[in-house]
Amino acid sequence: MTTGKLHLWINGQRVQSQGSRMGDVFNPATGEVIRQVPLADRNDIDAAVAAARAAFPAWRETTPSRRARILTRFRELMEQHRDELARLASEEHGKTLADAAGSVQRGIEVIEFASGVPHLLKGEQAEDVGRGVDCHSLLQPVGVCAGITPFNFPAMVPLWMFPVAIACGNTFVLKPSEKVPSCSLRMAELFKEAGLPDGVLNVVPGDKEAVDALLDHPDVGAISFVGSTPVAQHIYETAARNGKRVQALGGAKNHAVVMPDADMDFTADALVGAAYGSAGERCMAISTVVAVGEAGDALLRLLRDKAAQIRVGRGDAAEVGMGPVISAAHRDRIVGLIDSGVALGAELVLDGRGIEVAGGEHGFFVGPTLFDRVRPEMDIYREEIFGPVLIVLRADSYDDAVRLINANPYGNGTAIFTGSGHWARRFENKIEVGMVGVNVPIPVPMAFFSFGGWKASLFGDLHMHGMEGVYFYTRTKVVTCRWPAPAERTGSTLAMPTLG
């Protein structure tokens, strides 16, 4: 399935689209079309949702323990095929094999978390809430759920969604990015091999037509999304208007505050990895450094020297630290923003435009780029670049740095580098951002904690995976019970009942 024409995955088998539209899947390192994928239309979405709806009653009745055993077998197969999935992710996205393998592993950790579903689905119970009255709660599945995932993590982000949803007793329709469809299709095959019944997981690569069909479909009860903020807001508003529950994770402008007392060499290494790993195409990438006081000059020298040493090339080549960006259009957008930064007076310390990569003359490459003396009104600060561009702003004080971050419309991730517990504690308490690192540049939580931002980085009330993911994919039912003895039975009353 790694060459030629791909397929949809509906009701446990490969199927062709009912429409005729196809999308090209590129290798970003060479610019070549390596395979074609059908773009699911409304008829395909109808078929996938129908399969999920038909599979739901039996899957809901499957005990959590049996679901957990299937998830455990799926995790084992994912471990066995981790290198294969990493190669697919690297080939279609461009990231290095080491980075791709790490992202697959982070996805596997969500399967491990979901495998504890018998414990996760336990409700609450209280005895004698009133005389002879007990109360307990149940966590029950929503029904057919859908996930819409981006191009930058072909395996990890889908794994944030469907294992938790399926563990909770739901069935699932996954719409992966048409730019990187192969990992999702392969994972569906592995899940079936693990024993997942047909129809519980369906995969329908596609574009806006497929997304709109899922948002409108009356049999879809919940939508999970990761992508840009404008699309996240559209997903949230449209799905909520159609009566669905929604978690829509949007864009980011992640800041790192560097205090003068930070270990500068350690900090520079951390920031270079966080800014340029995966060519900056991470929603948790550190794209903005706020250097406080005298930290700026020393840090800049280290950032420049370390970034200049990054080897750029094909993601599957030895000793390559950074691969291409996803497409020619995205490369051109990044270059345009670099041009804007120069025109508006930012100091270009390292220029990644026009980089030459042997064997990648037609690839979508942008080299590591570093700006200093950036001002908040510049486009390179206001916009999410989503590429290998790190910008540095200067702040006179810690308080100025915090005010800058809290004024930003995004609130996904942030970090502080310091040797002071005082500054770290103040930062984690006062910063208005959903995920915070202290001397950790990419504070992506483990699967048993939730993942999600604040402000324009999240639309909806609940984050992904962790217990918030369980609560998103379940509905709470509260049961109040009384078993009166014959002597305790009384006549009817029209007064508001009380239990005390």
C-alpha positions as CSV (number, residue, x, y, z in Angstrom):
1,M,0.0,0.0,0.0
2,T,3.0,2.3,0.0
3,T,3.0,3.0,-3.7
4,G,0.5,3.8,-6.3
5,K,-3.2,4.4,-5.6
6,L,-4.5,4.4,-2.1
7,H,-8.0,3.6,-0.9
8,L,-10.6,4.4,1.8
9,W,-11.1,2.1,4.8
10,I,-14.8,1.5,5.5
11,N,-16.4,-1.4,7.5
12,G,-13.1,-3.2,7.9
13,Q,-11.9,-3.3,4.3
14,R,-10.3,-1.3,1.6
15,V,-12.8,0.4,-0.7
16,Q,-12.6,2.8,-3.6
17,S,-14.3,6.2,-3.4
18,Q,-17.7,6.5,-4.9
19,G,-16.5,9.7,-6.5
20,S,-13.8,10.4,-9.0
21,R,-11.6,13.0,-7.3
22,M,-8.1,12.1,-6.5
23,G,-5.4,14.0,-4.6
24,D,-1.6,13.8,-5.1
25,V,0.6,12.8,-2.2
26,F,4.1,14.3,-2.4
27,N,7.4,13.4,-1.1
28,P,8.3,16.9,0.1
29,A,12.1,16.2,0.0
30,T,12.0,15.6,-3.8
31,G,8.8,17.3,-4.9
32,E,7.7,14.1,-6.6
33,V,4.2,12.6,-6.5
34,I,4.6,9.3,-4.8
35,R,1.0,8.1,-4.6
36,Q,-2.6,9.2,-5.1
37,V,-5.4,9.1,-2.6
38,P,-9.1,9.2,-3.2
39,L,-10.8,12.3,-1.8
40,A,-13.9,11.1,0.1
41,D,-17.1,12.8,-1.0
42,R,-20.5,13.0,0.8
43,N,-21.5,9.5,-0.3
44,D,-18.3,8.1,1.1
45,I,-18.9,9.9,4.4
46,D,-22.4,8.5,4.5
47,A,-21.1,5.0,3.9
48,A,-18.4,5.4,6.7
49,V,-20.9,6.8,9.2
50,A,-23.4,4.1,8.3
51,A,-20.8,1.4,9.0
52,A,-19.9,3.1,12.3
53,R,-23.5,3.4,13.3
54,A,-24.2,-0.2,12.5
55,A,-21.2,-1.4,14.5
56,F,-22.0,0.8,17.6
57,P,-24.6,-1.3,19.4
58,A,-22.4,-4.4,19.6
59,W,-19.3,-2.5,20.4
60,R,-21.1,-0.6,23.1
61,E,-22.1,-3.9,24.6
62,T,-18.6,-5.2,24.5
63,T,-17.2,-5.1,28.0
64,P,-14.5,-2.6,28.8
65,S,-12.2,-5.5,29.7
66,R,-12.6,-7.0,26.2
67,R,-12.0,-3.6,24.6
68,A,-8.9,-3.2,26.7
69,R,-7.5,-6.6,25.5
70,I,-8.0,-5.5,21.8
71,L,-6.3,-2.2,22.6
72,T,-3.4,-4.0,24.2
73,R,-2.9,-6.2,21.1
74,F,-3.1,-3.1,19.0
75,R,-0.4,-1.5,21.0
76,E,1.8,-4.5,20.6
77,L,1.3,-4.4,16.8
78,M,2.1,-0.7,16.8
79,E,5.3,-1.4,18.5
80,Q,6.2,-4.1,16.0
81,H,5.4,-1.7,13.1
82,R,6.8,1.5,14.6
83,D,9.6,1.7,12.1
84,E,7.3,1.1,9.1
85,L,4.9,3.9,10.3
86,A,7.9,6.2,10.9
87,R,9.1,5.7,7.4
88,L,5.6,6.5,6.0
89,A,5.4,9.6,8.1
90,S,8.9,10.7,7.1
91,E,8.2,10.0,3.4
92,E,4.9,11.9,3.2
93,H,5.6,14.7,5.7
94,G,9.4,15.1,5.3
95,K,10.4,14.9,9.0
96,T,13.4,12.9,10.0
97,L,13.1,9.2,10.8
98,A,14.1,9.8,14.4
99,D,11.5,12.6,14.8
100,A,8.9,10.4,13.1
101,A,9.7,7.4,15.3
102,G,9.4,9.6,18.4
103,S,6.0,10.9,17.4
104,V,4.7,7.4,16.8
105,Q,5.9,6.4,20.2
106,R,4.0,9.3,21.8
107,G,0.9,8.1,20.0
108,I,1.5,4.6,21.3
109,E,1.5,6.0,24.9
110,V,-2.1,7.1,24.3
111,I,-3.1,3.5,23.4
112,E,-1.4,2.5,26.7
113,F,-3.5,5.0,28.6
114,A,-6.7,3.9,26.8
115,S,-6.0,0.3,27.6
116,G,-6.8,1.1,31.2
117,V,-10.4,1.8,30.2
118,P,-12.0,-0.5,32.9
119,H,-10.6,1.9,35.5
120,L,-11.2,5.0,33.5
121,L,-14.9,4.4,33.1
122,K,-15.6,4.0,36.7
123,G,-18.2,6.5,37.9
124,E,-18.9,7.9,41.4
125,Q,-21.1,6.4,44.1
126,A,-22.6,7.8,47.3
127,E,-24.6,5.8,49.8
128,D,-27.5,7.4,51.8
129,V,-27.7,10.7,50.0
130,G,-31.1,10.7,51.6
131,R,-32.8,8.3,53.9
132,G,-32.7,4.9,52.1
133,V,-31.5,6.6,48.9
134,D,-28.3,5.9,47.0
135,C,-26.8,7.7,44.1
136,H,-24.3,6.7,41.4
137,S,-23.1,8.0,38.0
138,L,-22.3,6.2,34.8
139,L,-20.0,7.1,31.9
140,Q,-21.6,5.9,28.7
141,P,-20.4,6.3,25.1
142,V,-21.6,9.1,22.8
143,G,-22.1,7.0,19.6
144,V,-20.4,7.7,16.3
145,C,-17.5,10.1,16.8
146,A,-15.3,11.7,14.1
147,G,-11.7,13.1,14.0
148,I,-10.2,15.6,11.6
149,T,-6.4,15.6,11.8
150,P,-3.6,17.7,10.3
151,F,-0.6,16.9,8.2
152,N,2.1,17.5,10.7
153,F,1.7,14.4,12.8
154,P,0.4,11.6,10.5
155,A,0.3,9.0,13.4
156,M,0.4,10.8,16.7
157,V,-2.6,13.2,16.4
158,P,-5.0,10.5,15.1
159,L,-3.8,8.4,18.1
160,W,-4.8,11.2,20.4
161,M,-8.4,10.6,19.3
162,F,-9.6,7.2,18.1
163,P,-8.1,4.9,20.8
164,V,-9.7,6.9,23.6
165,A,-13.0,7.2,21.8
166,I,-13.1,3.5,20.9
167,A,-12.0,2.4,24.4
168,C,-15.0,4.3,25.8
169,G,-17.4,2.2,23.6
170,N,-17.8,4.6,20.6
171,T,-17.2,3.9,17.0
172,F,-15.1,6.3,14.9
173,V,-14.7,7.9,11.5
174,L,-11.2,9.4,11.0
175,K,-10.6,12.0,8.3
176,P,-6.8,12.4,8.0
177,S,-5.1,15.1,6.0
178,E,-5.1,14.1,2.3
179,K,-1.4,15.1,2.3
180,V,-0.4,12.3,4.7
181,P,-3.0,9.5,4.5
182,S,-0.9,6.4,4.6
183,C,-0.2,6.1,8.4
184,S,-3.9,6.4,9.3
185,L,-4.8,3.7,6.7
186,R,-2.1,1.4,7.9
187,M,-3.1,1.8,11.6
188,A,-6.7,0.9,10.7
189,E,-5.4,-2.4,9.2
190,L,-3.3,-3.1,12.3
191,F,-6.3,-2.4,14.6
192,K,-8.3,-4.9,12.6
193,E,-5.5,-7.4,12.9
194,A,-5.7,-6.8,16.7
195,G,-9.3,-8.0,16.7
196,L,-11.3,-4.7,16.3
197,P,-14.7,-5.5,14.8
198,D,-15.5,-4.2,11.3
199,G,-17.0,-0.7,11.3
200,V,-15.7,0.4,14.6
201,L,-12.9,2.4,12.9
202,N,-13.3,3.9,9.4
203,V,-10.7,6.1,7.6
204,V,-11.8,8.5,4.9
205,P,-9.0,10.8,3.6
206,G,-10.4,13.9,2.0
207,D,-10.6,17.7,1.9
208,K,-13.2,20.3,2.7
209,E,-16.1,18.3,1.2
210,A,-15.4,15.4,3.5
211,V,-15.1,17.8,6.5
212,D,-18.4,19.6,5.8
213,A,-20.1,16.2,5.3
214,L,-19.0,15.1,8.8
215,L,-20.0,18.5,10.4
216,D,-23.5,18.2,8.8
217,H,-24.1,14.5,9.3
218,P,-27.0,13.9,11.8
219,D,-25.5,10.5,13.0
220,V,-22.2,12.0,14.1
221,G,-22.3,12.9,17.8
222,A,-18.9,14.3,18.5
223,I,-16.1,16.0,16.5
224,S,-12.4,16.2,17.4
225,F,-10.2,18.5,15.4
226,V,-6.6,19.7,15.3
227,G,-5.5,22.4,12.9
228,S,-5.3,26.2,12.3
229,T,-7.3,28.6,14.4
230,P,-9.6,29.9,11.6
231,V,-10.6,26.3,10.7
232,A,-10.9,25.3,14.3
233,Q,-13.3,28.2,14.9
234,H,-15.3,27.2,11.8
235,I,-15.4,23.5,12.9
236,Y,-16.5,24.5,16.4
237,E,-19.3,26.9,15.4
238,T,-20.6,24.6,12.6
239,A,-20.6,21.4,14.6
240,A,-22.0,23.0,17.7
241,R,-24.8,24.6,15.7
242,N,-25.6,21.1,14.5
243,G,-25.9,19.8,18.0
244,K,-22.6,18.0,18.3
245,R,-20.0,18.2,21.1
246,V,-16.7,19.6,19.8
247,Q,-13.1,19.9,20.8
248,A,-11.2,21.9,18.2
249,L,-7.6,22.7,18.8
250,G,-6.3,25.7,16.9
251,G,-3.0,27.4,16.2
252,A,-0.2,28.7,18.4
253,K,2.5,31.3,18.9
254,N,4.5,29.6,21.6
255,H,6.9,31.8,23.6
256,A,9.9,30.9,25.7
257,V,11.0,33.3,28.4
258,V,14.8,33.2,29.0
259,M,15.9,34.8,32.3
260,P,19.4,36.1,32.9
261,D,20.1,33.3,35.4
262,A,19.3,30.5,32.9
263,D,22.0,28.0,31.9
264,M,22.5,29.6,28.4
265,D,24.2,26.7,26.7
266,F,21.5,24.3,27.9
267,T,18.8,26.8,27.0
268,A,20.1,27.4,23.5
269,D,20.2,23.6,22.8
270,A,16.7,23.2,24.0
271,L,15.4,26.2,22.0
272,V,17.1,25.1,18.8
273,G,15.5,21.7,19.0
274,A,12.1,23.1,19.9
275,A,12.2,25.7,17.0
276,Y,13.7,23.7,14.2
277,G,12.6,20.1,14.9
278,S,10.1,18.8,12.3
279,A,11.0,22.0,10.3
280,G,9.0,24.0,12.9
281,E,5.8,22.3,11.8
282,R,4.6,21.5,15.3
283,C,1.7,23.2,17.1
284,M,4.0,23.0,20.2
285,A,7.1,24.4,18.5
286,I,8.8,27.3,20.3
287,S,8.7,30.0,17.6
288,T,9.3,33.0,19.9
289,V,11.9,33.7,22.5
290,V,11.5,36.6,24.9
291,A,15.0,37.3,26.3
292,V,14.9,39.2,29.5
293,G,17.5,41.9,30.2
294,E,21.1,40.8,29.7
295,A,20.1,37.3,28.6
296,G,19.6,38.5,25.0
297,D,23.1,39.0,23.6
298,A,24.7,35.8,25.0
299,L,21.7,33.7,24.0
300,L,21.7,35.1,20.4
301,R,25.3,34.1,19.8
302,L,24.6,30.6,20.9
303,L,21.3,30.3,19.0
304,R,23.0,31.5,15.8
305,D,25.9,29.1,16.1
306,K,23.9,26.1,16.9
307,A,21.2,26.7,14.3
308,A,23.8,27.2,11.6
309,Q,25.1,23.7,12.3
310,I,21.8,22.0,11.5
311,R,22.1,19.7,8.5
312,V,19.1,20.0,6.2
313,G,18.1,17.3,3.8
314,R,15.9,14.3,3.2
315,G,14.3,13.0,6.4
316,D,15.6,9.4,5.7
317,A,19.2,10.5,5.2
318,A,21.9,9.8,7.8
319,E,22.8,12.7,10.2
320,V,20.1,15.0,8.8
321,G,18.6,17.2,11.6
322,M,15.8,18.9,9.6
323,G,13.8,18.0,6.6
324,P,11.6,20.0,4.2
325,V,8.3,21.6,4.8
326,I,5.1,20.0,3.6
327,S,4.5,21.7,0.3
328,A,5.7,24.3,-2.2
329,A,2.9,26.6,-1.3
330,H,3.8,26.4,2.4
331,R,7.5,27.0,1.6
332,D,6.5,30.1,-0.4
333,R,4.4,31.4,2.4
334,I,7.2,31.0,4.9
335,V,9.7,32.8,2.6
336,G,7.1,35.6,2.2
337,L,7.0,36.1,6.0
338,I,10.8,36.1,6.2
339,D,10.8,38.8,3.5
340,S,8.2,40.8,5.5
341,G,10.4,40.6,8.6
342,V,13.4,42.0,6.8
343,A,11.3,44.7,5.2
344,L,9.9,45.8,8.5
345,G,13.3,46.1,10.1
346,A,13.8,42.9,12.1
347,E,17.5,41.9,12.3
348,L,18.0,38.8,10.2
349,V,20.7,36.8,12.0
350,L,20.4,33.6,10.0
351,D,18.7,33.3,6.6
352,G,17.2,30.0,5.4
353,R,15.9,31.3,2.1
354,G,17.3,29.7,-1.1
355,I,18.9,26.8,0.7
356,E,20.5,24.2,-1.6
357,V,20.1,20.6,-0.8
358,A,21.9,18.0,-2.8
359,G,19.4,15.7,-4.5
360,G,16.6,18.0,-3.3
361,E,16.6,20.6,-6.0
362,H,12.8,20.2,-6.4
363,G,12.1,19.7,-2.7
364,F,10.3,22.1,-0.4
365,F,13.2,23.3,1.7
366,V,13.6,26.3,4.0
367,G,16.7,26.5,6.1
368,P,16.9,27.4,9.8
369,T,16.1,31.1,10.1
370,L,16.7,33.4,13.1
371,F,15.5,36.9,13.7
372,D,16.5,39.3,16.5
373,R,15.0,42.6,17.6
374,V,11.5,41.6,16.5
375,R,8.6,43.9,17.5
376,P,5.1,42.8,18.4
377,E,3.5,44.7,15.5
378,M,5.5,42.7,12.8
379,D,3.9,40.0,10.8
380,I,6.5,37.5,11.8
381,Y,5.3,37.9,15.4
382,R,1.6,38.2,14.8
383,E,1.2,35.2,12.5
384,E,1.8,31.5,13.1
385,I,4.6,30.9,10.7
386,F,4.6,27.1,11.1
387,G,8.1,26.7,9.7
388,P,11.8,26.8,10.7
389,V,11.8,30.5,11.8
390,L,12.7,31.5,15.3
391,I,12.2,35.1,16.4
392,V,13.7,36.8,19.4
393,L,12.1,39.8,21.2
394,R,13.8,41.7,24.0
395,A,12.1,42.5,27.3
396,D,13.5,44.7,30.1
397,S,11.9,42.7,32.9
398,Y,10.2,39.4,33.8
399,D,6.9,41.3,34.2
400,D,7.2,42.8,30.7
401,A,7.8,39.3,29.3
402,V,4.7,37.9,31.0
403,R,2.5,40.9,29.9
404,L,3.6,40.3,26.3
405,I,2.7,36.6,26.4
406,N,-0.6,37.2,28.1
407,A,-1.6,39.8,25.5
408,N,-1.0,37.3,22.7
409,P,-4.3,35.9,21.3
410,Y,-2.9,32.3,21.3
411,G,-2.3,30.3,24.5
412,N,-1.2,26.8,23.5
413,G,2.2,26.2,25.0
414,T,5.0,28.2,26.7
415,A,8.2,27.7,28.7
416,I,10.5,29.6,31.0
417,F,14.2,29.0,31.4
418,T,15.6,29.9,34.7
419,G,17.6,28.7,37.7
420,S,15.2,30.4,40.1
421,G,12.3,28.6,41.7
422,H,10.8,32.0,42.5
423,W,10.5,33.0,38.8
424,A,9.3,29.5,37.8
425,R,6.6,29.4,40.4
426,R,5.3,32.9,39.5
427,F,5.4,32.0,35.8
428,E,3.4,28.8,36.1
429,N,0.8,30.6,38.2
430,K,0.3,33.8,36.3
431,I,0.8,32.8,32.6
432,E,-2.4,32.5,30.6
433,V,-1.4,29.5,28.6
434,G,-2.7,25.9,28.7
435,M,0.6,24.0,28.8
436,V,3.7,25.3,30.6
437,G,7.3,24.1,30.7
438,V,9.9,24.9,33.3
439,N,13.3,24.4,31.6
440,V,11.3,22.1,29.2
441,P,10.9,23.7,25.8
442,I,8.0,21.5,24.4
443,P,5.7,20.7,27.4
444,V,3.6,18.1,25.7
445,P,2.0,16.2,28.6
446,M,2.1,12.4,28.9
447,A,-1.0,10.6,27.8
448,F,-2.5,10.4,31.3
449,F,-2.6,14.2,31.4
450,S,-4.7,16.3,29.0
451,F,-3.4,18.2,26.0
452,G,-4.9,21.5,25.0
453,G,-4.4,25.3,25.0
454,W,-6.3,28.4,26.0
455,K,-7.7,31.4,24.2
456,A,-7.6,31.1,20.4
457,S,-5.7,27.8,20.6
458,L,-8.8,25.9,21.8
459,F,-12.5,26.0,20.9
460,G,-14.5,23.8,23.3
461,D,-14.4,22.9,26.9
462,L,-12.4,19.7,27.1
463,H,-8.8,18.9,26.0
464,M,-7.5,15.8,24.3
465,H,-6.5,12.5,25.9
466,G,-6.1,12.1,29.6
467,M,-9.3,12.1,31.7
468,E,-10.6,15.1,29.8
469,G,-10.5,12.9,26.6
470,V,-12.5,10.2,28.4
471,Y,-15.1,12.8,29.6
472,F,-15.3,14.2,26.0
473,Y,-16.1,10.8,24.5
474,T,-18.6,9.8,27.2
475,R,-21.9,11.2,28.6
476,T,-22.5,11.2,32.3
477,K,-25.7,9.6,33.6
478,V,-26.7,9.9,37.3
479,V,-28.9,7.3,38.8
480,T,-30.8,7.9,42.1
481,C,-32.2,4.7,43.8
482,R,-34.7,4.0,46.6
483,W,-36.0,0.5,47.5
484,P,-38.7,1.3,50.2
485,A,-40.1,-1.4,52.4
486,P,-43.9,-1.7,52.3
487,A,-44.3,0.2,55.6
488,E,-42.2,3.1,54.3
489,R,-44.5,3.7,51.3
490,T,-46.5,6.9,51.5
491,G,-49.0,8.7,49.4
492,S,-48.3,11.0,46.6
493,T,-47.2,14.6,47.2
494,L,-47.0,17.6,44.8
495,A,-44.3,19.3,46.8
496,M,-40.7,19.4,45.6
497,P,-39.1,16.1,46.9
498,T,-36.2,16.3,49.2
499,L,-33.8,13.5,50.2
500,G,-32.3,14.7,53.4
